Amino acid sequence: MTKEPLVLAAIDLAHAARSAPILRQALVMAETRNARLAVVSVLPDLQMGLLGPWLREGATQEVIESAGAKLHEAVADALGAEAAAGVQHILRQGTAYQEILTLAEERQPQLIVMGAHRPELRDYLIGPNAARVVRHARCSVMVLRE
């Protein structure tokens, strides 16, 4: 049984407004490959952070639900409601590059599409997360500059 072709777009919800070009390019690449589009965003692991022990019960779930809504909104804003309806939305918690690579191992996309870096790293050619994904992914990776 062969897996359904997949293009994986990775976006940072902390900079959701800047994700539209990544999402639009990923959709084009998915359409040209006759593939499904999945969009992933990785949240920091709140339980492992400094505030983890002091978070009230249920706070992590509230953050995840809010991030899920923000992910759906970012995809719909960038692609339109009709195109967004066919997109799979994935939230992960942990270190961005590790979670993207783990998801790529699990789902085996034909292509990963992601941004070069966060806005505050604009002096770098490529940020640390994108560099690690490019180096270790077993599929092609398209890194978009702004």
Contacts in CASP RR format, 6 or more apart in sequence:
PFRMAT RR
TARGET T0000
AUTHOR 0000-0000-0000
METHOD contacts of the structure
MODEL  1
MTKEPLVLAAIDLAHAARSAPILRQALVMAETRNARLAVVSVLPDLQMGL
LGPWLREGATQEVIESAGAKLHEAVADALGAEAAAGVQHILRQGTAYQEI
LTLAEERQPQLIVMGAHRPELRDYLIGPNAARVVRHARCSVMVLRE
3 107 0 8 1.000
3 108 0 8 1.000
4 35 0 8 1.000
4 36 0 8 1.000
5 33 0 8 1.000
5 34 0 8 1.000
5 35 0 8 1.000
5 36 0 8 1.000
5 110 0 8 1.000
6 30 0 8 1.000
6 35 0 8 1.000
6 36 0 8 1.000
6 37 0 8 1.000
6 38 0 8 1.000
6 107 0 8 1.000
6 108 0 8 1.000
6 109 0 8 1.000
6 110 0 8 1.000
7 26 0 8 1.000
7 29 0 8 1.000
7 30 0 8 1.000
7 33 0 8 1.000
7 35 0 8 1.000
7 36 0 8 1.000
7 37 0 8 1.000
7 38 0 8 1.000
7 109 0 8 1.000
7 110 0 8 1.000
7 111 0 8 1.000
7 112 0 8 1.000
7 113 0 8 1.000
8 26 0 8 1.000
8 38 0 8 1.000
8 39 0 8 1.000
8 40 0 8 1.000
8 100 0 8 1.000
8 103 0 8 1.000
8 104 0 8 1.000
8 107 0 8 1.000
8 109 0 8 1.000
8 111 0 8 1.000
8 112 0 8 1.000
8 113 0 8 1.000
9 22 0 8 1.000
9 23 0 8 1.000
9 26 0 8 1.000
9 37 0 8 1.000
9 38 0 8 1.000
9 39 0 8 1.000
9 40 0 8 1.000
9 112 0 8 1.000
9 113 0 8 1.000
9 114 0 8 1.000
10 22 0 8 1.000
10 39 0 8 1.000
10 40 0 8 1.000
10 41 0 8 1.000
10 42 0 8 1.000
10 96 0 8 1.000
10 100 0 8 1.000
10 112 0 8 1.000
10 113 0 8 1.000
10 114 0 8 1.000
10 115 0 8 1.000
10 133 0 8 1.000
11 19 0 8 1.000
11 22 0 8 1.000
11 23 0 8 1.000
11 39 0 8 1.000
11 40 0 8 1.000
11 41 0 8 1.000
11 71 0 8 1.000
11 74 0 8 1.000
11 114 0 8 1.000
12 18 0 8 1.000
12 19 0 8 1.000
12 41 0 8 1.000
12 96 0 8 1.000
12 118 0 8 1.000
13 41 0 8 1.000
13 43 0 8 1.000
13 67 0 8 1.000
13 70 0 8 1.000
13 71 0 8 1.000
13 74 0 8 1.000
14 118 0 8 1.000
15 118 0 8 1.000
15 119 0 8 1.000
16 70 0 8 1.000
16 73 0 8 1.000
16 74 0 8 1.000
18 119 0 8 1.000
18 146 0 8 1.000
19 74 0 8 1.000
19 78 0 8 1.000
20 74 0 8 1.000
20 77 0 8 1.000
20 78 0 8 1.000
21 144 0 8 1.000
21 146 0 8 1.000
22 113 0 8 1.000
22 114 0 8 1.000
22 115 0 8 1.000
22 144 0 8 1.000
23 39 0 8 1.000
23 74 0 8 1.000
23 75 0 8 1.000
23 78 0 8 1.000
23 79 0 8 1.000
24 78 0 8 1.000
24 79 0 8 1.000
25 113 0 8 1.000
25 142 0 8 1.000
25 144 0 8 1.000
26 37 0 8 1.000
26 39 0 8 1.000
26 113 0 8 1.000
27 37 0 8 1.000
27 79 0 8 1.000
27 83 0 8 1.000
29 35 0 8 1.000
29 111 0 8 1.000
29 113 0 8 1.000
29 142 0 8 1.000
30 36 0 8 1.000
30 37 0 8 1.000
33 110 0 8 1.000
33 111 0 8 1.000
35 109 0 8 1.000
35 110 0 8 1.000
35 111 0 8 1.000
36 86 0 8 1.000
36 88 0 8 1.000
37 86 0 8 1.000
37 87 0 8 1.000
37 88 0 8 1.000
38 87 0 8 1.000
38 88 0 8 1.000
38 89 0 8 1.000
38 90 0 8 1.000
38 107 0 8 1.000
38 109 0 8 1.000
39 71 0 8 1.000
39 75 0 8 1.000
39 87 0 8 1.000
39 88 0 8 1.000
39 89 0 8 1.000
39 90 0 8 1.000
40 90 0 8 1.000
40 91 0 8 1.000
40 92 0 8 1.000
40 99 0 8 1.000
40 100 0 8 1.000
40 103 0 8 1.000
41 67 0 8 1.000
41 71 0 8 1.000
41 90 0 8 1.000
41 91 0 8 1.000
41 92 0 8 1.000
42 91 0 8 1.000
42 92 0 8 1.000
42 93 0 8 1.000
42 94 0 8 1.000
42 95 0 8 1.000
42 96 0 8 1.000
42 99 0 8 1.000
42 100 0 8 1.000
43 63 0 8 1.000
43 64 0 8 1.000
43 67 0 8 1.000
43 91 0 8 1.000
43 92 0 8 1.000
43 93 0 8 1.000
43 94 0 8 1.000
44 93 0 8 1.000
44 94 0 8 1.000
45 93 0 8 1.000
45 94 0 8 1.000
45 95 0 8 1.000
46 52 0 8 1.000
46 55 0 8 1.000
46 59 0 8 1.000
46 60 0 8 1.000
46 63 0 8 1.000
46 93 0 8 1.000
47 55 0 8 1.000
47 60 0 8 1.000
48 94 0 8 1.000
64 91 0 8 1.000
64 93 0 8 1.000
67 91 0 8 1.000
68 89 0 8 1.000
68 91 0 8 1.000
71 89 0 8 1.000
71 91 0 8 1.000
72 84 0 8 1.000
72 89 0 8 1.000
75 84 0 8 1.000
75 87 0 8 1.000
75 89 0 8 1.000
76 84 0 8 1.000
79 87 0 8 1.000
90 103 0 8 1.000
92 99 0 8 1.000
92 102 0 8 1.000
92 103 0 8 1.000
93 99 0 8 1.000
96 129 0 8 1.000
97 128 0 8 1.000
97 129 0 8 1.000
97 130 0 8 1.000
97 132 0 8 1.000
97 133 0 8 1.000
97 136 0 8 1.000
100 112 0 8 1.000
100 114 0 8 1.000
100 129 0 8 1.000
100 133 0 8 1.000
100 137 0 8 1.000
101 132 0 8 1.000
101 133 0 8 1.000
101 136 0 8 1.000
101 137 0 8 1.000
104 112 0 8 1.000
104 133 0 8 1.000
104 137 0 8 1.000
104 138 0 8 1.000
104 139 0 8 1.000
105 138 0 8 1.000
108 138 0 8 1.000
108 139 0 8 1.000
109 139 0 8 1.000
110 139 0 8 1.000
110 140 0 8 1.000
111 139 0 8 1.000
111 140 0 8 1.000
111 141 0 8 1.000
111 142 0 8 1.000
112 133 0 8 1.000
112 137 0 8 1.000
112 139 0 8 1.000
112 140 0 8 1.000
112 141 0 8 1.000
112 142 0 8 1.000
113 141 0 8 1.000
113 142 0 8 1.000
113 144 0 8 1.000
114 129 0 8 1.000
114 130 0 8 1.000
114 133 0 8 1.000
114 141 0 8 1.000
114 142 0 8 1.000
114 143 0 8 1.000
114 144 0 8 1.000
115 130 0 8 1.000
115 143 0 8 1.000
115 144 0 8 1.000
115 145 0 8 1.000
115 146 0 8 1.000
116 124 0 8 1.000
116 125 0 8 1.000
116 126 0 8 1.000
116 127 0 8 1.000
116 130 0 8 1.000
116 143 0 8 1.000
116 144 0 8 1.000
116 145 0 8 1.000
116 146 0 8 1.000
117 124 0 8 1.000
117 126 0 8 1.000
117 127 0 8 1.000
117 129 0 8 1.000
117 130 0 8 1.000
118 127 0 8 1.000
119 146 0 8 1.000
121 127 0 8 1.000
122 146 0 8 1.000
126 134 0 8 1.000
126 143 0 8 1.000
130 141 0 8 1.000
130 143 0 8 1.000
133 141 0 8 1.000
134 141 0 8 1.000
134 143 0 8 1.000
END
